[in-house]
Amino acid sequence: MPQSIGKSPEFYEYYPELFSSFYKNVDSKTVKELSLAGYLYYQSVLSADSVIDNNDNSKIFHVLSYQEEAIKRLTYLFGKDSQFWDYWNARKKEYQQAVILEKKFSKKDSVSFNQYKDLADYKSTFGKVAIDSMHFLSDSENNELYQALLKSHYYFSAGFQLYDDVKDFYEDIQKGQFNWAVYQLYSSLNENEKKLPPQILSKLLFIRGIGQKILQLSIQQFRKAKEIVKEYRINSLWEKTIQEMEDTISGYLDETHGYLLILEKTIELENTPENKNTFFSYSHIKEETIRKGLSFIEKDYRKNYAELQHIMYLSRKQGFSVSSPIQASDVFQRALLNDCLFHIAEKHKLDISGYLEKEVEYLVGKRRKDIVGAWSYYPEIKEIASDIDDLGQIIQLFIHSGRTDLIKKYCKKPIDIVLQNRVKPNGGIETWIIPKDKQTKIQQKQELYNQTKWGTGPDVEVVANFIYALTLLRDSQNDNYISHALNYMVKEQQEKGCWIARWYYGNYYGTYVALRLLSHYQNDFTKSIKSALSFIIQNQNKDGGWGKDTDSDALNTALALLSLKLFNKKEHSRAIIAGERYLIHFQNASGEWDSTDFIKPKASQPYKSTVLTTAFVLKVLSV
């Protein structure tokens, strides 16, 4: 069984219903009552596990309360003298055997797979009570069906436990709890490798291919479970649940395959040979912190910004028509980085015009050559539409580099498409740049993927970035759209003062881009600005930094400080000084700052970059 309620599958709440198609003479009211009793007892087992595993004695009363209520309901259903209690007592002994075996296996050098399957069966014994109960309540004499369901459940339990052990690998290795994945990995390691930290062992599990083999074995068990009940040709919720589990693990295997490919691509990019591209001169800068940081960025620039790339696994199985499932892109990241470098150069009087000219040329070359003609986060993936976040960032780069001619040439059409097709009545603007009418087949597919995979928006931080770009353009034709978008931004502000981003981790990126926009209209939005600044001040940590969680990190500290510095610096000077002191203290010897998760296109594949983090820090230390 899973070790925490949060991990419990939904079907645990109605386990007996999974078998109701096989016992149609048991009425639905009885099945629901049985389901509730079973779930209450399951909760008591979880609480008991917490008492045993975590020495959490506060859960003892939960154990007793859940058990008492479950037994009351079962007694109501079966009576106190029913033969059902013989079944019940036998299952309790099996669960006790599971506890004994699990402790025994954790000390044994050799455990067979059949022994492991028996352990999984005993651990899921209260699931078998659901089958016992349905068989008993139906007065069925079909013992063959009863035994077949128990056998199917046996394989299901083995498959589920294998999958659970792979997912709980890190947690179980720390607890010293028996886990088939841990057992199999340790069997392949030498004595020195066994001393590696859990984080490394978690990666080795898949690098050595052991995790994949266990997941494939899990699928085999589910298929055996399914084959047994298929013979009865009954359309059951049990068979559907088995199939869903098989599909879940197949998807997990696919993600695992992608993880390994991402590792390979990352290593390949890290080994990119240095080129002789000209960066820009910064040797006259007196502040060592800034100079060392720029030196670190320059080293990655000479590798074509290899570390800046966002590598993702987007396979044909996931519905993408790609030549390679591994996609690497730096379009948005390069534009964002160059925005930071522009402000750094402005402060320290650096000539970066030649550098920016090459960067503009590079990003123009990444423009989609389709009807919209804008920029996509992954230019090579047709199913991912161009978006206003990339467009807004590119417009800012064109303005900073003095290439406003390129805005008219490449950005006017997508801007018009957005403003004519994707503005909502509340002033928000949808993220994706797709015409509403006369859509091509690929645009129809993009629309479908936005609705089913990514979400359509509006996304508050994306709107802020795009409208900020339109504000810098100073085109009066956009004034009405900007005004409505500003009202949308204010309404989307959280009660506590921040803006929560859809595509970015933490509270500080969304808050920064919102405040950056509102800073151009300060007199109209003093209340919102004051609330946001108050939120930032109140959430500064004792070490002077800010973080996406409780611990401070360089990126979120930089974003918080950038927000404060948009306004009266003297008013928040103590917080700013403390924040800058934190950043300077945590600069690494080689000039960079440690990265933290930043962009979240998919929960399983977050993006972070040491180069981009370093650029944001250098920017805030230069403004």
C-alpha positions in Angstrom: 0.0 0.0 0.0 1.1 3.6 -0.6 2.6 5.1 2.5 0.7 8.4 2.5 -2.9 9.4 2.0 -1.9 12.0 -0.6 -0.5 9.3 -2.9 -3.7 7.1 -2.7 -5.4 6.4 -6.0 -8.9 7.6 -6.3 -10.3 4.0 -6.7 -9.4 3.3 -3.1 -12.4 5.3 -2.1 -14.8 2.9 -3.8 -12.8 -0.4 -4.1 -15.7 -2.8 -3.8 -17.4 -1.1 -6.8 -14.6 -2.3 -9.0 -16.0 -5.8 -8.7 -19.8 -5.0 -8.7 -20.2 -6.0 -12.4 -19.3 -9.5 -11.4 -21.9 -9.5 -8.6 -24.9 -7.7 -10.0 -27.3 -9.0 -7.4 -25.5 -6.9 -4.7 -27.5 -3.6 -4.7 -25.6 -0.3 -5.1 -26.6 1.1 -1.7 -24.9 -1.9 0.0 -21.8 -1.5 -2.3 -21.5 2.2 -1.3 -21.8 1.3 2.4 -19.1 -1.4 2.0 -16.9 1.0 0.1 -17.1 3.6 2.9 -16.3 0.9 5.5 -13.3 -0.3 3.5 -11.9 3.2 3.0 -12.2 4.0 6.7 -10.3 0.9 7.5 -7.7 1.7 4.8 -7.2 5.1 6.5 -6.6 3.3 9.8 -3.9 1.2 8.2 -2.2 4.3 6.8 -2.3 6.0 10.2 -0.9 2.8 11.8 1.9 2.9 9.2 2.7 6.4 10.2 2.9 5.4 13.9 5.3 2.5 13.0 7.4 4.2 10.3 7.6 7.7 11.7 7.1 7.0 15.4 4.2 9.4 15.3 2.2 8.4 18.4 -0.3 11.3 17.8 -1.9 9.1 15.0 -2.8 6.3 17.5 -6.2 7.8 18.2 -6.8 8.2 14.4 -6.1 4.5 14.0 -8.6 3.6 16.7 -11.3 6.0 15.5 -11.1 4.8 11.9 -11.1 1.1 12.9 -14.1 1.6 15.2 -16.2 3.3 12.6 -15.3 0.7 9.9 -16.1 -2.2 12.2 -19.5 -0.6 13.1 -20.4 -0.4 9.4 -19.3 -3.9 8.6 -21.2 -5.3 11.5 -24.3 -3.4 10.3 -23.9 -5.1 6.9 -23.0 -8.6 8.0 -24.1 -9.0 11.6 -21.8 -10.0 14.4 -22.3 -13.8 14.0 -21.7 -13.9 10.2 -19.1 -16.3 8.6 -17.7 -13.1 7.0 -15.6 -12.5 10.1 -13.8 -15.8 9.4 -12.7 -14.2 6.1 -11.9 -11.0 7.9 -9.7 -12.7 10.6 -7.8 -14.6 7.9 -7.0 -11.3 6.0 -5.8 -9.6 9.2 -3.3 -12.5 9.7 -2.1 -12.0 6.1 -1.5 -8.3 6.8 0.4 -9.1 10.0 2.5 -11.5 7.8 3.2 -8.6 5.4 4.6 -6.5 8.3 6.8 -9.4 9.4 8.0 -10.2 5.9 8.8 -6.6 5.0 11.1 -6.3 8.0 12.6 -9.7 7.3 13.3 -8.9 3.6 15.1 -5.6 4.6 17.7 -7.7 6.4 18.0 -10.5 3.8 20.7 -10.6 1.0 18.5 -12.7 -1.3 14.7 -12.3 -2.0 13.0 -14.1 -4.9 10.5 -12.4 -7.1 7.8 -14.9 -6.0 8.5 -14.0 -2.4 8.2 -10.3 -3.4 4.8 -11.0 -5.1 3.5 -12.7 -2.0 4.6 -9.7 0.1 2.7 -7.4 -2.3 -0.4 -9.7 -2.1 -0.3 -9.7 1.7 0.2 -5.9 1.8 -3.0 -5.5 -0.3 -4.9 -8.0 1.7 -7.7 -5.5 2.7 -8.3 -5.0 -1.0 -9.1 -8.7 -1.2 -11.6 -8.2 1.6 -13.6 -6.2 -1.0 -13.7 -9.4 -3.2 -14.5 -11.6 -0.2 -17.4 -9.2 0.8 -18.9 -9.1 -2.7 -18.7 -12.8 -3.1 -20.3 -13.4 0.4 -23.0 -10.8 0.0 -24.1 -12.2 -3.4 -24.6 -15.7 -1.9 -22.7 -16.8 -5.0 -21.7 -20.4 -5.3 -19.4 -19.6 -8.3 -16.1 -20.3 -6.5 -14.3 -20.4 -9.8 -15.1 -16.7 -10.4 -14.1 -15.8 -6.8 -10.7 -17.5 -7.2 -10.2 -15.9 -10.6 -10.8 -12.4 -9.1 -8.4 -13.1 -6.3 -5.7 -14.3 -8.8 -6.3 -11.2 -10.9 -5.9 -9.1 -7.8 -2.7 -11.0 -6.9 -1.1 -9.9 -10.2 -2.6 -6.4 -9.9 -1.0 -6.0 -6.4 2.4 -7.1 -7.7 2.2 -4.6 -10.6 1.1 -1.8 -8.4 3.8 -2.5 -5.8 6.5 -2.6 -8.4 5.4 0.8 -9.8 5.1 2.2 -6.3 8.6 1.0 -5.4 10.1 2.8 -8.4 8.2 6.0 -7.5 9.1 5.8 -3.8 12.7 4.8 -4.4 14.2 8.0 -2.8 11.9 8.0 0.2 12.3 4.3 0.9 16.1 4.3 0.6 16.2 7.0 3.2 13.9 5.1 5.6 15.7 1.8 5.1 12.5 0.2 4.1 12.4 -2.8 1.8 11.9 -1.8 -1.8 12.3 -4.0 -4.8 13.9 -1.2 -6.9 16.4 -0.4 -4.1 17.1 -4.2 -3.7 17.7 -4.7 -7.4 19.9 -1.6 -7.7 22.0 -2.5 -4.7 22.5 -6.0 -6.1 24.3 -4.4 -9.1 26.5 -2.0 -7.1 29.9 -2.4 -5.7 30.6 -1.5 -2.0 31.8 2.1 -2.9 28.8 2.8 -5.1 26.4 1.7 -2.3 27.8 4.6 -0.3 26.6 7.2 -2.9 23.9 9.7 -1.7 20.2 8.9 -2.5 20.1 11.6 -5.1 22.8 9.9 -7.2 21.4 6.5 -6.6 18.0 7.7 -7.9 19.6 8.6 -11.2 21.6 5.4 -11.3 18.4 3.4 -11.1 17.5 4.7 -14.6 20.9 5.2 -16.0 21.6 1.5 -15.4 18.3 0.6 -16.9 17.0 -1.1 -13.7 14.1 1.2 -13.2 12.9 0.7 -16.7 13.0 -3.1 -16.3 11.0 -3.0 -13.1 8.4 -0.8 -14.8 8.2 -3.2 -17.7 7.8 -6.0 -15.2 5.0 -4.0 -13.6 3.2 -3.8 -16.9 3.5 -7.5 -17.4 1.8 -8.1 -14.1 -1.1 -5.8 -15.0 -1.5 -7.6 -18.3 -1.7 -11.0 -16.5 -4.3 -9.5 -14.2 -6.3 -8.3 -17.2 -6.1 -11.5 -19.1 -7.7 -13.5 -16.2 -10.9 -11.3 -16.1 -11.1 -10.9 -19.9 -12.2 -14.5 -20.2 -15.5 -13.6 -18.4 -16.3 -11.0 -21.1 -17.8 -8.7 -18.5 -17.4 -4.9 -19.0 -16.1 -4.2 -15.5 -14.7 -1.2 -13.6 -12.0 -3.6 -12.4 -10.7 -4.3 -15.9 -10.9 -0.6 -16.8 -8.8 0.2 -13.6 -6.1 -2.4 -14.6 -5.9 -0.8 -18.1 -5.6 2.7 -16.7 -2.7 1.6 -14.4 -1.0 0.0 -17.4 -1.4 3.2 -19.4 -0.1 5.3 -16.5 3.1 3.2 -16.3 3.6 3.2 -20.0 3.5 7.0 -19.9 5.9 7.0 -16.9 8.3 4.7 -18.9 8.1 7.1 -21.8 8.9 10.1 -19.6 11.8 8.0 -18.1 13.1 7.4 -21.6 12.9 11.1 -22.2 14.8 11.9 -19.0 17.7 9.8 -20.2 17.7 11.4 -23.6 17.7 14.8 -21.9 20.8 13.8 -19.9 22.6 12.7 -23.0 21.8 16.0 -24.8 22.9 18.0 -21.7 26.2 16.2 -21.7 26.6 16.8 -25.4 26.0 20.5 -25.0 28.3 20.7 -22.1 31.1 19.3 -24.3 30.5 21.9 -27.1 33.9 23.1 -28.2 34.5 26.8 -27.6 34.4 29.1 -30.6 36.1 32.5 -31.2 33.0 34.6 -31.4 33.5 38.2 -30.1 31.6 39.0 -26.9 32.1 42.6 -25.8 34.7 44.2 -23.6 34.1 44.7 -19.9 37.6 44.7 -18.6 37.5 48.3 -17.4 34.6 47.5 -14.9 36.0 48.1 -11.4 33.5 46.0 -9.4 34.9 42.5 -9.3 31.5 41.0 -8.7 30.2 42.3 -12.0 33.4 41.5 -13.9 33.5 37.9 -12.7 29.8 37.4 -13.5 30.3 38.7 -17.1 33.3 36.4 -17.5 31.2 33.4 -16.6 28.5 34.4 -19.1 31.1 35.0 -21.8 32.4 31.4 -21.3 29.0 30.0 -22.1 28.6 32.5 -25.0 31.7 30.9 -26.6 29.9 27.6 -26.4 26.9 29.1 -28.3 25.1 29.5 -24.9 24.9 25.7 -24.5 23.8 26.0 -20.8 21.1 28.5 -21.7 19.2 25.9 -23.8 16.0 24.4 -22.5 16.0 20.7 -23.4 12.7 18.9 -23.4 11.4 15.5 -24.4 8.4 15.9 -26.7 7.8 12.6 -28.5 5.5 11.3 -31.3 3.9 9.2 -28.6 2.8 12.5 -26.9 1.4 13.6 -30.3 4.2 15.8 -31.7 5.3 15.4 -35.3 9.0 15.7 -34.6 12.1 14.2 -36.3 13.7 14.0 -32.9 11.9 13.6 -29.5 14.6 15.8 -27.9 14.2 19.5 -28.5 16.6 22.2 -27.4 15.8 25.9 -27.7 17.0 29.2 -26.4 14.9 31.7 -28.2 13.1 33.2 -25.2 16.1 32.7 -23.0 18.5 34.6 -25.3 16.0 37.5 -25.6 15.7 37.6 -21.8 19.4 37.3 -21.2 20.1 40.1 -23.7 17.6 42.3 -21.9 19.7 41.9 -18.8 23.0 42.5 -20.6 21.5 45.7 -22.2 20.8 47.2 -18.7 24.2 46.1 -17.4 25.9 47.7 -20.4 23.9 50.9 -19.9 25.0 51.2 -16.3 28.7 50.5 -16.9 28.9 52.3 -20.3 29.8 49.2 -22.2 29.7 49.1 -26.0 27.7 46.0 -26.8 26.2 47.1 -30.2 28.2 44.6 -32.2 27.2 41.8 -29.8 23.5 42.8 -29.9 23.6 43.0 -33.7 24.7 39.3 -33.9 22.1 38.3 -31.3 19.3 40.1 -33.2 20.4 38.3 -36.4 20.3 35.0 -34.6 16.8 35.5 -33.2 15.4 36.8 -36.5 16.6 33.6 -38.0 14.5 31.7 -35.4 11.3 33.4 -36.5 8.6 31.1 -37.7 8.2 31.2 -41.5 4.4 30.6 -41.4 1.3 32.8 -41.8 1.8 34.4 -38.3 5.5 34.9 -38.7 6.3 35.3 -35.0 8.4 33.3 -32.5 7.6 30.1 -30.7 9.3 28.7 -27.6 10.2 25.6 -29.7 10.5 26.8 -33.3 10.8 23.3 -34.7 7.6 21.9 -33.2 4.7 22.9 -35.4 2.1 21.9 -32.8 3.4 24.6 -30.4 2.1 28.0 -31.6 3.9 31.3 -31.5 3.2 33.2 -28.3 3.0 36.7 -27.0 5.6 36.1 -24.3 8.3 35.4 -26.9 6.9 38.2 -29.1 7.0 40.7 -26.2 10.6 39.8 -25.3 11.8 40.0 -28.9 10.2 43.4 -29.3 12.0 44.7 -26.2 15.3 43.4 -27.7 14.7 45.1 -31.0 14.0 48.4 -29.1 17.1 48.1 -26.9 19.3 47.3 -29.9 18.0 50.3 -31.9 16.3 48.0 -34.5 12.8 49.4 -34.4 12.7 48.8 -38.2 12.5 45.1 -37.5 9.3 45.6 -35.4 7.4 46.9 -38.4 8.8 44.2 -40.6 8.3 41.2 -38.4 6.2 42.1 -35.4 3.3 44.3 -36.7 1.4 41.4 -38.2 1.4 39.1 -35.2 0.6 42.1 -32.9 -2.5 42.8 -35.1 -3.5 39.1 -35.0 -3.3 39.1 -31.2 -5.2 42.4 -30.7 -7.9 41.5 -33.2 -8.4 37.9 -32.2 -7.1 37.1 -28.7 -8.2 40.0 -26.4 -10.8 38.9 -23.8 -13.6 41.2 -22.6 -11.9 41.6 -19.2 -8.7 43.0 -20.9 -6.7 39.9 -20.6 -4.9 38.5 -23.7 -4.6 34.9 -24.6 -1.1 33.5 -24.7 -1.0 31.9 -28.2 -0.9 33.8 -31.5 -3.5 32.0 -33.7 -6.1 33.7 -35.9 -9.7 32.9 -34.9 -11.0 32.4 -38.5 -9.8 30.5 -41.5 -7.4 28.5 -39.5 -5.0 26.2 -41.3 -4.8 22.5 -40.3 -1.8 23.1 -38.2 -3.4 26.1 -36.5 -6.4 23.9 -35.7 -4.0 21.3 -34.2 -2.3 24.1 -32.2 -5.6 25.3 -30.9 -6.5 21.7 -29.8 -3.1 21.2 -28.1 -3.5 24.6 -26.3 -6.9 23.4 -25.0 -5.7 19.9 -24.0 -2.0 20.3 -23.1 -0.9 23.8 -22.3 -3.9 26.0 -21.5 -5.1 29.0 -23.5 -4.5 31.9 -21.1 -4.7 34.7 -20.4 -1.6 34.2 -18.2 -1.0 37.3 -16.1 2.8 37.4 -16.3 2.6 36.8 -20.1 0.1 39.7 -20.5 2.4 41.9 -18.4 5.4 41.2 -20.6 3.6 41.7 -23.8 1.8 44.9 -22.7 5.1 46.3 -21.4 6.6 45.8 -24.9 3.6 47.7 -26.4 4.1 50.4 -23.8 7.7 50.8 -25.0 6.5 51.0 -28.6 4.6 54.2 -27.9 2.0 53.5 -30.6 -1.2 55.4 -29.8 -3.2 52.7 -31.8 -2.5 50.3 -28.9 -3.5 52.7 -26.1 -7.0 51.3 -25.7 -5.8 47.7 -25.5 -3.1 48.7 -23.0 -5.6 50.5 -20.8 -7.9 47.5 -20.6 -5.0 45.2 -20.0 -3.8 47.3 -17.1 -7.3 47.0 -15.5 -7.0 43.2 -16.0 -3.6 43.2 -14.3 -4.9 45.0 -11.2 -7.9 42.6 -10.9 -5.6 39.6 -11.1 -3.4 40.8 -8.2 -3.7 38.5 -5.3 -5.1 39.7 -2.0 -1.7 39.3 -0.4 -0.2 41.7 -3.0 1.7 39.5 -5.5 0.9 38.1 -8.9 1.0 34.4 -9.4 2.6 33.3 -12.7 1.3 30.4 -14.8 4.6 29.6 -16.5 7.2 30.5 -13.8 8.0 29.2 -10.4 7.5 31.3 -7.3 5.8 34.6 -6.7 8.5 37.0 -7.8 8.8 36.8 -11.6 5.1 37.5 -12.0 5.2 40.3 -9.5 8.3 41.8 -11.1 6.9 42.0 -14.7 3.6 43.3 -13.3 5.3 46.0 -11.4 7.6 46.9 -14.2 4.5 47.5 -16.3 2.6 49.5 -13.7 5.7 51.6 -13.0 5.0 53.4 -16.3 1.5 54.4 -14.9 2.4 54.9 -11.2 -0.1 57.7 -10.5 -3.0 55.5 -11.6 -2.2 52.4 -9.7 -0.6 53.5 -6.4 -2.7 51.1 -4.3 -1.7 48.0 -6.3 2.0 49.1 -6.3 2.0 49.7 -2.6 0.4 46.3 -1.9 2.9 44.5 -4.0 5.9 46.2 -2.5 4.5 45.5 1.0 4.3 41.8 0.0 7.9 41.8 -1.1 9.2 43.5 2.1 7.2 41.2 4.4 8.5 38.1 2.7 12.2 38.9 2.9 14.1 36.2 4.7 16.4 36.9 7.7 19.5 36.2 5.5 18.4 39.2 3.3 17.2 37.0 0.4 13.9 35.8 -1.1 13.0 32.4 -2.4 10.3 30.5 -4.4 9.8 28.5 -1.2 11.1 29.3 2.3 14.8 29.2 1.5 16.4 32.1 -0.3 17.9 31.8 -3.7 19.7 34.1 -6.1 17.1 34.3 -8.8 14.1 35.2 -6.7 16.2 37.6 -4.7 17.2 39.4 -7.9 13.6 39.5 -9.1 12.4 40.9 -5.7 15.1 43.5 -5.7 14.4 44.5 -9.3 10.8 45.1 -8.2 11.8 47.3 -5.3 14.3 49.3 -7.4 11.6 50.3 -9.9 10.3 52.8 -7.3 11.7 55.0 -4.5 14.9 53.2 -3.6 15.3 55.3 -0.4 12.0 54.1 1.0 13.2 50.4 0.9 16.9 51.0 1.2 17.4 48.6 4.2 15.7 45.7 2.4 17.7 46.5 -0.8 21.0 46.7 1.0 20.4 43.4 2.8 19.3 41.7 -0.5 22.4 42.9 -2.3 24.6 41.8 0.5 23.0 38.3 0.3 23.7 38.2 -3.5 27.3 39.3 -3.2 28.0 36.8 -0.4 26.7 33.9 -2.4 28.5 34.5 -5.7 30.6 31.4 -6.5 34.4 31.6 -7.0 34.0 31.2 -10.8 31.6 34.2 -11.0 28.2 32.6 -11.2 25.2 32.2 -8.9 23.5 28.8 -8.4 20.3 28.3 -10.4 16.9 27.4 -9.2 13.8 26.2 -11.1 12.5 29.1 -13.2 10.2 28.2 -16.2 7.6 25.4 -15.9 6.3 24.3 -19.3 5.7 20.8 -17.9 5.8 19.8 -14.3 8.2 17.0 -14.9 10.6 19.0 -17.0 11.4 22.4 -15.3 13.9 24.8 -16.7 16.7 26.5 -14.8 19.9 28.2 -15.9 23.0 29.3 -14.1 23.8 31.8 -16.9 20.3 33.4 -16.8 20.3 33.5 -13.0 23.7 35.2 -13.1 22.5 37.7 -15.7 19.5 38.7 -13.5 21.7 39.1 -10.5 24.2 41.3 -12.5 21.3 43.3 -13.8 19.9 44.1 -10.3 23.4 44.9 -9.0 23.7 47.4 -11.9 20.4 49.3 -11.6 
